[in-house]
Every structure is written in C-alpha cells, then in structure tokens.
Amino acid sequence: MAFRLAPTAASEGFRLEAHDSVGSTNALALEHARAGDSGKLWV
C-alpha cells in the first residue's frame, strides 16, 4: 500500500516515512527524536 501526505501537510514541512512492517511506530519516532530529528515526521 502506498501512502503519501496531503499537499497541505507537505507544504507545511511534514515528512512521511513508510515501512512495510514495524514493531512500534512510537519506538521509531523516539529513535528519530534522540538522533536530533526536529519533528514533523509521520511514521
């Protein structure tokens, strides 16, 4: 299944990270935050 952000979300700087399968989207988001990601990321 393909996902994409709405044009309004993309224009406001949101990013999308799609995976076939993950154990926890919260854990992935936390990894990004700990690595210094500034946010606006949908996993």
CHARMM internal coordinates of N, CA and C (Angstrom, degrees):
IC EDIT
DIST 1 N 1 CA 1.4453
DIST 1 CA 1 C 1.5260
ANGL 1 N 1 CA 1 C 108.34
DIST 1 C 2 N 1.3045
ANGL 1 CA 1 C 2 N 116.71
DIHE 1 N 1 CA 1 C 2 N 133.59
DIST 2 N 2 CA 1.4612
ANGL 1 C 2 N 2 CA 121.37
DIHE 1 CA 1 C 2 N 2 CA 179.83
DIST 2 CA 2 C 1.5254
ANGL 2 N 2 CA 2 C 109.66
DIHE 1 C 2 N 2 CA 2 C -97.52
DIST 2 C 3 N 1.2979
ANGL 2 CA 2 C 3 N 115.16
DIHE 2 N 2 CA 2 C 3 N 135.60
DIST 3 N 3 CA 1.4550
ANGL 2 C 3 N 3 CA 121.30
DIHE 2 CA 2 C 3 N 3 CA 177.46
DIST 3 CA 3 C 1.5128
ANGL 3 N 3 CA 3 C 108.50
DIHE 2 C 3 N 3 CA 3 C -115.88
DIST 3 C 4 N 1.3173
ANGL 3 CA 3 C 4 N 116.17
DIHE 3 N 3 CA 3 C 4 N 150.46
DIST 4 N 4 CA 1.4560
ANGL 3 C 4 N 4 CA 120.17
DIHE 3 CA 3 C 4 N 4 CA 172.38
DIST 4 CA 4 C 1.5203
ANGL 4 N 4 CA 4 C 108.24
DIHE 3 C 4 N 4 CA 4 C -151.89
DIST 4 C 5 N 1.2957
ANGL 4 CA 4 C 5 N 114.64
DIHE 4 N 4 CA 4 C 5 N 153.70
DIST 5 N 5 CA 1.4561
ANGL 4 C 5 N 5 CA 120.42
DIHE 4 CA 4 C 5 N 5 CA 179.58
DIST 5 CA 5 C 1.5166
ANGL 5 N 5 CA 5 C 110.31
DIHE 4 C 5 N 5 CA 5 C -76.53
DIST 5 C 6 N 1.3042
ANGL 5 CA 5 C 6 N 115.77
DIHE 5 N 5 CA 5 C 6 N 151.91
DIST 6 N 6 CA 1.4583
ANGL 5 C 6 N 6 CA 120.46
DIHE 5 CA 5 C 6 N 6 CA 171.65
DIST 6 CA 6 C 1.5265
ANGL 6 N 6 CA 6 C 107.70
DIHE 5 C 6 N 6 CA 6 C -65.40
DIST 6 C 7 N 1.3151
ANGL 6 CA 6 C 7 N 118.00
DIHE 6 N 6 CA 6 C 7 N 148.61
DIST 7 N 7 CA 1.4675
ANGL 6 C 7 N 7 CA 120.36
DIHE 6 CA 6 C 7 N 7 CA -179.99
DIST 7 CA 7 C 1.5312
ANGL 7 N 7 CA 7 C 113.28
DIHE 6 C 7 N 7 CA 7 C -54.23
DIST 7 C 8 N 1.3262
ANGL 7 CA 7 C 8 N 117.48
DIHE 7 N 7 CA 7 C 8 N -36.71
DIST 8 N 8 CA 1.4656
ANGL 7 C 8 N 8 CA 119.19
DIHE 7 CA 7 C 8 N 8 CA 179.53
DIST 8 CA 8 C 1.5211
ANGL 8 N 8 CA 8 C 111.40
DIHE 7 C 8 N 8 CA 8 C -66.59
DIST 8 C 9 N 1.3319
ANGL 8 CA 8 C 9 N 117.62
DIHE 8 N 8 CA 8 C 9 N -38.75
DIST 9 N 9 CA 1.4673
ANGL 8 C 9 N 9 CA 120.80
DIHE 8 CA 8 C 9 N 9 CA 178.36
DIST 9 CA 9 C 1.5224
ANGL 9 N 9 CA 9 C 110.26
DIHE 8 C 9 N 9 CA 9 C -66.53
DIST 9 C 10 N 1.3241
ANGL 9 CA 9 C 10 N 116.94
DIHE 9 N 9 CA 9 C 10 N -44.15
DIST 10 N 10 CA 1.4654
ANGL 9 C 10 N 10 CA 120.71
DIHE 9 CA 9 C 10 N 10 CA 179.60
DIST 10 CA 10 C 1.5228
ANGL 10 N 10 CA 10 C 110.93
DIHE 9 C 10 N 10 CA 10 C -63.53
DIST 10 C 11 N 1.3237
ANGL 10 CA 10 C 11 N 117.13
DIHE 10 N 10 CA 10 C 11 N -39.95
DIST 11 N 11 CA 1.4678
ANGL 10 C 11 N 11 CA 119.72
DIHE 10 CA 10 C 11 N 11 CA -178.73
DIST 11 CA 11 C 1.5242
ANGL 11 N 11 CA 11 C 112.11
DIHE 10 C 11 N 11 CA 11 C -68.80
DIST 11 C 12 N 1.3318
ANGL 11 CA 11 C 12 N 116.73
DIHE 11 N 11 CA 11 C 12 N -20.83
DIST 12 N 12 CA 1.4645
ANGL 11 C 12 N 12 CA 120.43
DIHE 11 CA 11 C 12 N 12 CA 178.03
DIST 12 CA 12 C 1.5227
ANGL 12 N 12 CA 12 C 112.25
DIHE 11 C 12 N 12 CA 12 C -92.93
DIST 12 C 13 N 1.3395
ANGL 12 CA 12 C 13 N 116.68
DIHE 12 N 12 CA 12 C 13 N 7.71
DIST 13 N 13 CA 1.4549
ANGL 12 C 13 N 13 CA 120.39
DIHE 12 CA 12 C 13 N 13 CA 173.26
DIST 13 CA 13 C 1.5155
ANGL 13 N 13 CA 13 C 115.97
DIHE 12 C 13 N 13 CA 13 C 94.21
DIST 13 C 14 N 1.3248
ANGL 13 CA 13 C 14 N 118.03
DIHE 13 N 13 CA 13 C 14 N 5.57
DIST 14 N 14 CA 1.4569
ANGL 13 C 14 N 14 CA 119.47
DIHE 13 CA 13 C 14 N 14 CA 177.24
DIST 14 CA 14 C 1.5183
ANGL 14 N 14 CA 14 C 109.74
DIHE 13 C 14 N 14 CA 14 C -71.75
DIST 14 C 15 N 1.3299
ANGL 14 CA 14 C 15 N 115.58
DIHE 14 N 14 CA 14 C 15 N 149.17
DIST 15 N 15 CA 1.4590
ANGL 14 C 15 N 15 CA 122.23
DIHE 14 CA 14 C 15 N 15 CA 178.89
DIST 15 CA 15 C 1.5140
ANGL 15 N 15 CA 15 C 108.45
DIHE 14 C 15 N 15 CA 15 C -123.23
DIST 15 C 16 N 1.3167
ANGL 15 CA 15 C 16 N 116.01
DIHE 15 N 15 CA 15 C 16 N 157.06
DIST 16 N 16 CA 1.4557
ANGL 15 C 16 N 16 CA 122.15
DIHE 15 CA 15 C 16 N 16 CA 179.89
DIST 16 CA 16 C 1.5180
ANGL 16 N 16 CA 16 C 109.17
DIHE 15 C 16 N 16 CA 16 C -123.32
DIST 16 C 17 N 1.3294
ANGL 16 CA 16 C 17 N 115.52
DIHE 16 N 16 CA 16 C 17 N 131.85
DIST 17 N 17 CA 1.4584
ANGL 16 C 17 N 17 CA 121.22
DIHE 16 CA 16 C 17 N 17 CA 175.13
DIST 17 CA 17 C 1.5235
ANGL 17 N 17 CA 17 C 107.02
DIHE 16 C 17 N 17 CA 17 C -121.54
DIST 17 C 18 N 1.3277
ANGL 17 CA 17 C 18 N 116.43
DIHE 17 N 17 CA 17 C 18 N 109.33
DIST 18 N 18 CA 1.4675
ANGL 17 C 18 N 18 CA 121.26
DIHE 17 CA 17 C 18 N 18 CA -176.50
DIST 18 CA 18 C 1.5258
ANGL 18 N 18 CA 18 C 110.82
DIHE 17 C 18 N 18 CA 18 C -101.88
DIST 18 C 19 N 1.3150
ANGL 18 CA 18 C 19 N 115.64
DIHE 18 N 18 CA 18 C 19 N 141.61
DIST 19 N 19 CA 1.4633
ANGL 18 C 19 N 19 CA 123.13
DIHE 18 CA 18 C 19 N 19 CA 178.78
DIST 19 CA 19 C 1.5207
ANGL 19 N 19 CA 19 C 108.50
DIHE 18 C 19 N 19 CA 19 C -133.34
DIST 19 C 20 N 1.3260
ANGL 19 CA 19 C 20 N 116.74
DIHE 19 N 19 CA 19 C 20 N 150.05
DIST 20 N 20 CA 1.4624
ANGL 19 C 20 N 20 CA 119.80
DIHE 19 CA 19 C 20 N 20 CA 174.48
DIST 20 CA 20 C 1.5219
ANGL 20 N 20 CA 20 C 110.57
DIHE 19 C 20 N 20 CA 20 C -66.74
DIST 20 C 21 N 1.3238
ANGL 20 CA 20 C 21 N 115.79
DIHE 20 N 20 CA 20 C 21 N -39.07
DIST 21 N 21 CA 1.4559
ANGL 20 C 21 N 21 CA 120.53
DIHE 20 CA 20 C 21 N 21 CA -178.20
DIST 21 CA 21 C 1.5248
ANGL 21 N 21 CA 21 C 108.89
DIHE 20 C 21 N 21 CA 21 C -159.22
DIST 21 C 22 N 1.3220
ANGL 21 CA 21 C 22 N 116.52
DIHE 21 N 21 CA 21 C 22 N 139.59
DIST 22 N 22 CA 1.4683
ANGL 21 C 22 N 22 CA 121.56
DIHE 21 CA 21 C 22 N 22 CA 175.36
DIST 22 CA 22 C 1.5221
ANGL 22 N 22 CA 22 C 108.52
DIHE 21 C 22 N 22 CA 22 C -140.05
DIST 22 C 23 N 1.3070
ANGL 22 CA 22 C 23 N 115.31
DIHE 22 N 22 CA 22 C 23 N 155.71
DIST 23 N 23 CA 1.4532
ANGL 22 C 23 N 23 CA 119.28
DIHE 22 CA 22 C 23 N 23 CA 176.37
DIST 23 CA 23 C 1.5162
ANGL 23 N 23 CA 23 C 111.65
DIHE 22 C 23 N 23 CA 23 C -73.95
DIST 23 C 24 N 1.3375
ANGL 23 CA 23 C 24 N 115.90
DIHE 23 N 23 CA 23 C 24 N -40.82
DIST 24 N 24 CA 1.4589
ANGL 23 C 24 N 24 CA 120.42
DIHE 23 CA 23 C 24 N 24 CA -177.53
DIST 24 CA 24 C 1.5267
ANGL 24 N 24 CA 24 C 109.84
DIHE 23 C 24 N 24 CA 24 C -155.88
DIST 24 C 25 N 1.3200
ANGL 24 CA 24 C 25 N 116.43
DIHE 24 N 24 CA 24 C 25 N 120.78
DIST 25 N 25 CA 1.4653
ANGL 24 C 25 N 25 CA 119.10
DIHE 24 CA 24 C 25 N 25 CA 175.90
DIST 25 CA 25 C 1.5238
ANGL 25 N 25 CA 25 C 110.49
DIHE 24 C 25 N 25 CA 25 C -68.03
DIST 25 C 26 N 1.3298
ANGL 25 CA 25 C 26 N 117.26
DIHE 25 N 25 CA 25 C 26 N -30.74
DIST 26 N 26 CA 1.4649
ANGL 25 C 26 N 26 CA 120.10
DIHE 25 CA 25 C 26 N 26 CA 177.15
DIST 26 CA 26 C 1.5211
ANGL 26 N 26 CA 26 C 110.81
DIHE 25 C 26 N 26 CA 26 C -64.48
DIST 26 C 27 N 1.3255
ANGL 26 CA 26 C 27 N 117.20
DIHE 26 N 26 CA 26 C 27 N -41.66
DIST 27 N 27 CA 1.4616
ANGL 26 C 27 N 27 CA 120.93
DIHE 26 CA 26 C 27 N 27 CA 178.89
DIST 27 CA 27 C 1.5249
ANGL 27 N 27 CA 27 C 110.65
DIHE 26 C 27 N 27 CA 27 C -63.79
DIST 27 C 28 N 1.3337
ANGL 27 CA 27 C 28 N 117.18
DIHE 27 N 27 CA 27 C 28 N -40.69
DIST 28 N 28 CA 1.4677
ANGL 27 C 28 N 28 CA 120.07
DIHE 27 CA 27 C 28 N 28 CA 177.46
DIST 28 CA 28 C 1.5237
ANGL 28 N 28 CA 28 C 111.16
DIHE 27 C 28 N 28 CA 28 C -63.86
DIST 28 C 29 N 1.3127
ANGL 28 CA 28 C 29 N 116.49
DIHE 28 N 28 CA 28 C 29 N -43.45
DIST 29 N 29 CA 1.4602
ANGL 28 C 29 N 29 CA 120.26
DIHE 28 CA 28 C 29 N 29 CA 179.04
DIST 29 CA 29 C 1.5266
ANGL 29 N 29 CA 29 C 110.67
DIHE 28 C 29 N 29 CA 29 C -62.34
DIST 29 C 30 N 1.3172
ANGL 29 CA 29 C 30 N 117.29
DIHE 29 N 29 CA 29 C 30 N -40.14
DIST 30 N 30 CA 1.4601
ANGL 29 C 30 N 30 CA 121.47
DIHE 29 CA 29 C 30 N 30 CA 178.30
DIST 30 CA 30 C 1.5222
ANGL 30 N 30 CA 30 C 111.15
DIHE 29 C 30 N 30 CA 30 C -64.77
DIST 30 C 31 N 1.3347
ANGL 30 CA 30 C 31 N 117.41
DIHE 30 N 30 CA 30 C 31 N -39.77
DIST 31 N 31 CA 1.4664
ANGL 30 C 31 N 31 CA 120.70
DIHE 30 CA 30 C 31 N 31 CA 176.20
DIST 31 CA 31 C 1.5257
ANGL 31 N 31 CA 31 C 110.47
DIHE 30 C 31 N 31 CA 31 C -59.68
DIST 31 C 32 N 1.3179
ANGL 31 CA 31 C 32 N 116.45
DIHE 31 N 31 CA 31 C 32 N -44.55
DIST 32 N 32 CA 1.4658
ANGL 31 C 32 N 32 CA 120.34
DIHE 31 CA 31 C 32 N 32 CA 178.84
DIST 32 CA 32 C 1.5266
ANGL 32 N 32 CA 32 C 110.75
DIHE 31 C 32 N 32 CA 32 C -62.36
DIST 32 C 33 N 1.3186
ANGL 32 CA 32 C 33 N 116.88
DIHE 32 N 32 CA 32 C 33 N -43.73
DIST 33 N 33 CA 1.4631
ANGL 32 C 33 N 33 CA 120.75
DIHE 32 CA 32 C 33 N 33 CA 179.98
DIST 33 CA 33 C 1.5253
ANGL 33 N 33 CA 33 C 111.05
DIHE 32 C 33 N 33 CA 33 C -62.47
DIST 33 C 34 N 1.3078
ANGL 33 CA 33 C 34 N 116.96
DIHE 33 N 33 CA 33 C 34 N -43.65
DIST 34 N 34 CA 1.4718
ANGL 33 C 34 N 34 CA 120.53
DIHE 33 CA 33 C 34 N 34 CA 179.49
DIST 34 CA 34 C 1.5200
ANGL 34 N 34 CA 34 C 112.04
DIHE 33 C 34 N 34 CA 34 C -65.45
DIST 34 C 35 N 1.3369
ANGL 34 CA 34 C 35 N 116.06
DIHE 34 N 34 CA 34 C 35 N -26.92
DIST 35 N 35 CA 1.4700
ANGL 34 C 35 N 35 CA 120.63
DIHE 34 CA 34 C 35 N 35 CA 178.65
DIST 35 CA 35 C 1.5247
ANGL 35 N 35 CA 35 C 111.88
DIHE 34 C 35 N 35 CA 35 C -84.74
DIST 35 C 36 N 1.3355
ANGL 35 CA 35 C 36 N 116.48
DIHE 35 N 35 CA 35 C 36 N 1.93
DIST 36 N 36 CA 1.4597
ANGL 35 C 36 N 36 CA 120.01
DIHE 35 CA 35 C 36 N 36 CA 175.76
DIST 36 CA 36 C 1.5159
ANGL 36 N 36 CA 36 C 115.84
DIHE 35 C 36 N 36 CA 36 C 97.96
DIST 36 C 37 N 1.3341
ANGL 36 CA 36 C 37 N 117.23
DIHE 36 N 36 CA 36 C 37 N 9.05
DIST 37 N 37 CA 1.4680
ANGL 36 C 37 N 37 CA 119.50
DIHE 36 CA 36 C 37 N 37 CA 178.21
DIST 37 CA 37 C 1.5223
ANGL 37 N 37 CA 37 C 109.06
DIHE 36 C 37 N 37 CA 37 C -60.96
DIST 37 C 38 N 1.3072
ANGL 37 CA 37 C 38 N 115.96
DIHE 37 N 37 CA 37 C 38 N 137.37
DIST 38 N 38 CA 1.4671
ANGL 37 C 38 N 38 CA 120.74
DIHE 37 CA 37 C 38 N 38 CA -176.06
DIST 38 CA 38 C 1.5216
ANGL 38 N 38 CA 38 C 113.52
DIHE 37 C 38 N 38 CA 38 C -82.13
DIST 38 C 39 N 1.3148
ANGL 38 CA 38 C 39 N 118.05
DIHE 38 N 38 CA 38 C 39 N -5.44
DIST 39 N 39 CA 1.4617
ANGL 38 C 39 N 39 CA 120.50
DIHE 38 CA 38 C 39 N 39 CA 178.15
DIST 39 CA 39 C 1.5091
ANGL 39 N 39 CA 39 C 112.43
DIHE 38 C 39 N 39 CA 39 C 108.05
DIST 39 C 40 N 1.3180
ANGL 39 CA 39 C 40 N 114.96
DIHE 39 N 39 CA 39 C 40 N -160.84
DIST 40 N 40 CA 1.4636
ANGL 39 C 40 N 40 CA 122.67
DIHE 39 CA 39 C 40 N 40 CA -177.03
DIST 40 CA 40 C 1.5239
ANGL 40 N 40 CA 40 C 111.13
DIHE 39 C 40 N 40 CA 40 C 55.62
DIST 40 C 41 N 1.3286
ANGL 40 CA 40 C 41 N 115.65
DIHE 40 N 40 CA 40 C 41 N 41.51
DIST 41 N 41 CA 1.4591
ANGL 40 C 41 N 41 CA 121.58
DIHE 40 CA 40 C 41 N 41 CA -179.32
DIST 41 CA 41 C 1.5167
ANGL 41 N 41 CA 41 C 109.12
DIHE 40 C 41 N 41 CA 41 C -121.88
DIST 41 C 42 N 1.3063
ANGL 41 CA 41 C 42 N 116.39
DIHE 41 N 41 CA 41 C 42 N 125.92
DIST 42 N 42 CA 1.4599
ANGL 41 C 42 N 42 CA 121.89
DIHE 41 CA 41 C 42 N 42 CA 173.55
DIST 42 CA 42 C 1.5149
ANGL 42 N 42 CA 42 C 107.19
DIHE 41 C 42 N 42 CA 42 C -102.09
DIST 42 C 43 N 1.3324
ANGL 42 CA 42 C 43 N 116.58
DIHE 42 N 42 CA 42 C 43 N 125.56
DIST 43 N 43 CA 1.4652
ANGL 42 C 43 N 43 CA 121.13
DIHE 42 CA 42 C 43 N 43 CA -179.41
DIST 43 CA 43 C 1.5108
ANGL 43 N 43 CA 43 C 107.99
DIHE 42 C 43 N 43 CA 43 C -107.79
END
COOR INIT
IC SEED 1 N 1 CA 1 C
IC BUILD
